[in-house]
Amino acid sequence: CDIQVEEDLSFYGDQGDLMEMAGNLLDNAYKYGQSRLLVSAQMGDSMDGRTFILRVEDDGPGISQAHRLRVLRRGERADQRVSGQGIGLAVVDEIVHLYGGSIVIAESHLGGAAVQIVLPLR
C-alpha cells in the first residue's frame, strides 16, 4: 500500500465520519485489490473554494461503468464472489453528500477501481 498524504492536510468535519469513509474505501480496496493499493489525500481547489480530496485505488478487477452508480445504493454489489453486504459505498456516498461533496468511481491506472471523494472546506 502506497500512501501519499499532503503535508498539513486538514479535514473539517467529524473524525468519525472521516474514519467511516476511509475505512469503507480501504476495506473494499483490500478486499478486491490483488497486490497494490494507492491512497492519497490532499487539498484541492474548486470553483467554490478549497476542498479535501481522498482517493483510494487498487489493482483488482475494477467496477464497470454500468455498475458504478448501482454500487452506491444500499444492498447493491457488483461482485458476488467476495463476501459483503453492499453497504460500505452507500454509507460513504451518504456521508459525502451530507458534507455537500461528491464521489466519483473510475478506473485506476493500477488497473482496478479508483474511488475519489471531494469535500468542500467550510
PyMOL commands that set and color helices and strands:
alter all, ss='L'
color gray80, all
select helices_A, chain A and resi 15-32+65-67+70-72+88-98
alter helices_A, ss='H'
color red, helices_A
select strands_A, chain A and resi 2-5+37-46+49-58+102-107+113-120
alter strands_A, ss='S'
color yellow, strands_A
deselect
rebuild
show_as cartoon
